[in-house]
Amino acid sequence: MKLKILHIIPNLHKGGAERLAITICKELQTRKNVEVRLITFSNENEYSDSMGNIHWDVVPAKFIPSILGQPEVQLDKLHSYIVDFEPNIIHTHLWQAEIITRQIDYNKATWVTHFHDNIPQLKKIMLPISKAEIANIYERNLMISKYIDKKNCSICISRDTYEYAQKNLPKALRNDIHFLPNAINCKEFTNPNKACFDFSKKINLVTVGSLVDKKNQAFLIPVVSILKSWGYDTQLHILGEGPNRKAIESDIVELEMTNSVFLHGNVGVNEFYWNADIYVHSATYEPFGLVLLEAMAAGLPVVCLDGKGNRDIIEDSKNGYILSTENPEEFAHKIYNIWNNCKVYNAMSQYAIEFAEKYDIKPYVDKLLDIYTSRN
């Protein structure tokens, strides 16, 4: 019997959830007796070059709840699509997909929520102190009844999100919360030109992430300045786009780093990984850290701040360093410790590759299929 699986995500903007959904679907398509489709609500797709042969459909849908009035509803096309496809599994990513799909009356599937983050709309709040919290309480009450009715299954990407789900979901749903860390296709990031480490050249650093407050890329600019003041020719390549671009550009100019820190926007990451020496990550909050695994698969040691979710994937002094405080000089010292010792660098690089392999998409999808089939 063929297992029919539907993955739903609002759009395909650059992001970890979107990247994971695509990677899952690509691997599921290689499995026997599995038919998988990916749905988005809009045709926005920043991954058109890496979609492979995924069956992707755009199905416009909308559900915007209102506390005081009538909700905005556009569900007919989505409902018809689901009924026609008859999926055994409906696996949703991100809140917009959650709140829209759970309004659909369809009882022939296992419904799966993917916790890519600590979903604020599901947090238990006793005394709301803002309009946002009042709205979240309303949406939570609306959704919890839908989850219970559909016997919802949850997948959490880190121990932090797992603990959050256990704390905030009702008792009736807690036995079906699964800890399943994110995964990548390691082969896609394996460096084809990996050679012996060369200390004679400049230190090439790379970081990947949206230019938003929690990613905190501005922290890395003084880190580069410190390394240069110690006599190390250092370059930092920042990949990503977002509202903080102008502020980061201003910091680069102010610290006279225009020849050392470069903003590349939303570009392909592989070549930058392969040409870098160390991956740096400044996020103050990170639900998991998919880019850290990608960088490790390319053989890069990691230096990062403690973003909670990345605690699961950084083994201090083995595949990199994780720092609990935002101290640029301490961060620079960790980079120096890796760079200044060939034996340390090579050991960390090799362990990073081996560590990333534990998070390869093939065993991940094996576990995911076990979760799916245990419910069918």
SULNOR-V307061 format. One record per residue. RES is the residue in one small letter. SS is DSSP state (a for helix, b for strand, c for the rest). PHI is phi in radians with two decimals (* if undefined). D_LAST is the distance of its C-alpha to the last C-alpha in whole Angstrom. Layout:
# SULNOR-V307061
RES&SS&PHI&D_LAST ; RES&SS&PHI&D_LAST
This chain:
# SULNOR-V307061
m&c&*&11 ; k&c&-1.37&12 ; l&b&-1.59&9 ; k&b&-1.80&11 ; i&b&-2.13&12 ; l&b&-2.08&15 ; h&b&-1.77&17 ; i&b&-2.24&19 ; i&b&-2.50&23 ; p&c&-1.00&26 ; n&c&-2.74&28 ; l&b&-2.09&29 ; h&c&-1.16&32 ; k&c&-1.06&33 ; g&c&3.04&31 ; g&a&-1.13&28 ; a&a&-1.12&25 ; e&a&-1.13&26 ; r&a&-1.09&27 ; l&a&-1.15&24 ; a&a&-1.03&21 ; i&a&-1.13&23 ; t&a&-1.10&23 ; i&a&-1.06&19 ; c&a&-1.10&19 ; k&a&-1.09&22 ; e&a&-1.27&20 ; l&a&-1.04&17 ; q&c&-1.18&19 ; t&c&-1.53&21 ; r&c&-1.58&17 ; k&c&-1.23&17 ; n&c&1.02&14 ; v&b&-2.25&14 ; e&b&-2.10&15 ; v&b&-2.17&16 ; r&b&-2.30&18 ; l&b&-2.04&20 ; i&b&-1.99&22 ; t&b&-2.18&25 ; f&c&-1.58&27 ; s&c&-2.40&30 ; n&c&-1.59&32 ; e&c&-1.17&33 ; n&b&-2.56&32 ; e&c&-1.71&34 ; y&c&-2.13&32 ; s&a&-1.04&33 ; d&a&-1.40&34 ; s&a&-2.18&31 ; m&c&-1.38&28 ; g&c&1.10&28 ; n&c&-1.86&27 ; i&c&-1.02&24 ; h&c&-1.38&23 ; w&b&-2.03&24 ; d&b&-2.19&25 ; v&b&-1.74&27 ; v&c&-2.22&26 ; p&c&-1.02&28 ; a&c&-2.70&27 ; k&b&-2.69&29 ; f&b&-2.62&28 ; i&b&-2.04&31 ; p&c&-1.21&31 ; s&c&-2.42&35 ; i&c&-1.24&36 ; l&c&-1.78&39 ; g&c&-2.23&38 ; q&c&-1.49&36 ; p&c&-1.22&33 ; e&b&-1.50&33 ; v&b&-2.24&30 ; q&b&-2.54&29 ; l&c&-2.16&26 ; d&a&-1.02&26 ; k&a&-1.16&26 ; l&a&-1.16&23 ; h&a&-1.05&21 ; s&a&-1.11&22 ; y&a&-1.08&21 ; i&a&-1.11&17 ; v&a&-1.10&18 ; d&a&-1.21&19 ; f&a&-1.32&17 ; e&c&0.97&14 ; p&c&-1.24&11 ; n&c&-1.46&8 ; i&b&-2.25&9 ; i&b&-2.10&12 ; h&b&-1.99&14 ; t&b&-1.96&17 ; h&b&-2.22&21 ; l&c&1.37&24 ; w&a&-1.09&25 ; q&a&-1.02&26 ; a&a&-1.17&22 ; e&a&-1.04&21 ; i&a&-1.24&23 ; i&a&-1.29&23 ; t&a&-1.20&20 ; r&c&-1.26&19 ; q&c&-1.49&22 ; i&c&-1.40&20 ; d&c&-1.59&18 ; y&c&-2.63&15 ; n&c&-1.94&12 ; k&c&-1.74&10 ; a&c&-2.20&8 ; t&b&-1.45&7 ; w&b&-1.72&11 ; v&b&-2.15&13 ; t&b&-1.76&16 ; h&b&-1.76&18 ; f&b&-1.41&21 ; h&c&-1.41&24 ; d&c&-2.85&27 ; n&c&-1.39&27 ; i&c&-1.07&27 ; p&a&-1.11&30 ; q&a&-1.19&28 ; l&a&-1.80&26 ; k&c&-1.28&29 ; k&c&-1.23&30 ; i&c&-2.24&34 ; m&c&-1.46&36 ; l&c&-2.24&40 ; p&c&-1.17&39 ; i&c&-2.12&42 ; s&c&-2.58&42 ; k&a&-1.09&40 ; a&a&-1.08&37 ; e&a&-1.20&36 ; i&a&-1.10&37 ; a&a&-1.11&35 ; n&a&-1.12&32 ; i&a&-1.07&32 ; y&a&-1.07&32 ; e&a&-1.19&29 ; r&a&-1.08&27 ; n&a&-1.05&27 ; l&a&-1.12&26 ; m&a&-1.46&23 ; i&a&-1.03&22 ; s&a&-1.13&22 ; k&a&-1.19&19 ; y&a&-1.08&17 ; i&a&-1.13&17 ; d&a&-1.07&17 ; k&c&-1.61&13 ; k&c&0.89&12 ; n&c&-1.10&13 ; c&b&-1.82&12 ; s&b&-2.16&15 ; i&b&-2.10&16 ; c&b&-2.04&20 ; i&c&-1.49&23 ; s&c&-2.60&25 ; r&a&-1.12&26 ; d&a&-1.13&28 ; t&a&-1.22&25 ; y&a&-1.10&23 ; e&a&-1.11&26 ; y&a&-1.12&26 ; a&a&-1.12&23 ; q&a&-1.06&23 ; k&a&-1.33&27 ; n&a&-1.88&26 ; l&c&-1.51&22 ; p&c&-1.19&23 ; k&a&-0.96&22 ; a&a&-1.10&19 ; l&a&-1.88&17 ; r&a&-1.24&19 ; n&c&-1.33&16 ; d&c&-2.09&14 ; i&b&-1.90&16 ; h&b&-2.06&16 ; f&b&-1.57&19 ; l&c&-2.41&19 ; p&c&-1.05&23 ; n&c&-0.97&23 ; a&c&-2.49&24 ; i&b&-2.36&26 ; n&c&-1.55&27 ; c&a&-0.99&30 ; k&a&-1.05&32 ; e&a&-1.15&32 ; f&a&-1.95&34 ; t&c&-1.05&36 ; n&c&-1.33&40 ; p&c&-1.28&42 ; n&c&-2.03&45 ; k&c&-1.09&45 ; a&c&-2.23&48 ; c&c&-1.08&50 ; f&c&-1.16&50 ; d&c&-2.01&54 ; f&c&-1.40&55 ; s&c&-1.39&58 ; k&c&-1.65&56 ; k&c&-1.26&55 ; i&b&-1.41&52 ; n&b&-1.79&49 ; l&b&-1.90&47 ; v&b&-2.40&44 ; t&b&-2.49&41 ; v&b&-2.26&38 ; g&c&2.86&37 ; s&c&-1.05&38 ; l&c&-1.48&41 ; v&c&-2.25&41 ; d&a&-0.95&42 ; k&a&-1.19&39 ; k&a&-1.38&39 ; n&c&1.08&43 ; q&c&-1.08&45 ; a&a&-1.02&48 ; f&a&-1.04&48 ; l&a&-1.36&48 ; i&a&-1.15&51 ; p&a&-1.13&54 ; v&a&-1.08&52 ; v&a&-1.11&53 ; s&a&-1.05&56 ; i&a&-1.14&57 ; l&a&-1.05&56 ; k&a&-1.18&58 ; s&a&-1.18&61 ; w&c&-1.52&61 ; g&c&1.68&62 ; y&c&-1.74&58 ; d&c&-1.20&58 ; t&b&-2.23&54 ; q&b&-2.24&52 ; l&b&-2.12&49 ; h&b&-1.93&47 ; i&b&-1.81&44 ; l&b&-1.88&42 ; g&b&2.42&40 ; e&c&-2.42&41 ; g&c&2.87&42 ; p&c&-1.15&44 ; n&c&-1.55&46 ; r&a&-1.01&47 ; k&a&-1.10&51 ; a&a&-1.13&51 ; i&a&-1.18&50 ; e&a&-1.02&52 ; s&a&-1.11&55 ; d&a&-1.12&54 ; i&a&-1.08&55 ; v&a&-1.17&58 ; e&a&-1.06&59 ; l&c&-1.62&59 ; e&c&0.98&60 ; m&c&-1.99&57 ; t&c&-1.10&57 ; n&c&-1.70&57 ; s&c&-2.25&55 ; v&b&-2.13&52 ; f&b&-2.23&50 ; l&b&-1.73&48 ; h&b&-1.86&46 ; g&b&1.30&43 ; n&c&-1.45&40 ; v&c&-2.30&40 ; g&c&-1.09&38 ; v&c&-1.61&38 ; n&a&-1.01&38 ; e&a&-1.05&42 ; f&a&-1.20&43 ; y&a&-1.04&41 ; w&a&-1.20&42 ; n&a&-1.70&46 ; a&c&-1.66&45 ; d&c&-1.91&46 ; i&b&-2.47&44 ; y&b&-1.66&42 ; v&b&-2.09&42 ; h&b&-2.48&40 ; s&c&-1.88&42 ; a&c&-1.08&39 ; t&c&-1.48&40 ; y&c&-2.47&36 ; e&b&-2.47&33 ; p&c&-0.98&29 ; f&c&-2.58&29 ; g&c&2.00&31 ; l&a&-1.02&30 ; v&a&-1.13&33 ; l&a&-1.14&34 ; l&a&-1.15&32 ; e&a&-1.02&33 ; a&a&-1.11&36 ; m&a&-1.15&36 ; a&a&-1.08&34 ; a&c&-1.48&38 ; g&c&1.59&40 ; l&c&-1.69&41 ; p&b&-1.09&41 ; v&b&-2.10&40 ; v&b&-2.13&43 ; c&b&-2.57&41 ; l&b&-1.49&41 ; d&c&-1.33&39 ; g&c&-1.85&36 ; k&b&1.33&34 ; g&a&-1.11&31 ; n&a&-1.36&33 ; r&a&-1.07&34 ; d&a&-1.24&30 ; i&c&-2.13&32 ; i&c&-1.93&35 ; e&c&-1.74&37 ; d&b&-0.97&41 ; s&c&1.31&43 ; k&c&-1.93&41 ; n&c&-1.97&39 ; g&b&2.76&41 ; y&b&-2.35&42 ; i&b&-2.17&41 ; l&b&-1.92&43 ; s&c&-1.51&43 ; t&c&-2.15&46 ; e&c&-1.48&47 ; n&c&-2.11&50 ; p&a&-1.01&51 ; e&a&-1.19&54 ; e&a&-1.11&51 ; f&a&-1.08&49 ; a&a&-1.09&51 ; h&a&-1.07&52 ; k&a&-1.15&49 ; i&a&-1.06&49 ; y&a&-1.03&52 ; n&a&-1.05&51 ; i&a&-1.31&49 ; w&a&-1.18&51 ; n&c&-1.50&54 ; n&c&-2.40&53 ; c&a&-0.99&52 ; k&a&-1.11&51 ; v&a&-1.09&48 ; y&a&-1.03&47 ; n&a&-1.13&46 ; a&a&-1.15&45 ; m&a&-1.14&43 ; s&a&-1.06&42 ; q&a&-1.16&40 ; y&a&-1.17&38 ; a&a&-1.04&37 ; i&a&-1.09&36 ; e&a&-1.13&34 ; f&a&-1.14&33 ; a&a&-1.06&31 ; e&a&-1.07&30 ; k&c&-1.20&27 ; y&c&-1.94&26 ; d&b&-1.23&25 ; i&a&-1.16&22 ; k&a&-1.14&21 ; p&a&-1.14&20 ; y&a&-1.05&19 ; v&a&-1.19&16 ; d&a&-0.98&16 ; k&a&-1.17&15 ; l&a&-1.10&13 ; l&a&-1.13&11 ; d&a&-1.08&10 ; i&a&-1.13&9 ; y&a&-1.02&7 ; t&a&-1.28&5 ; s&a&-1.19&6 ; r&c&-1.77&4 ; n&c&-2.03&0
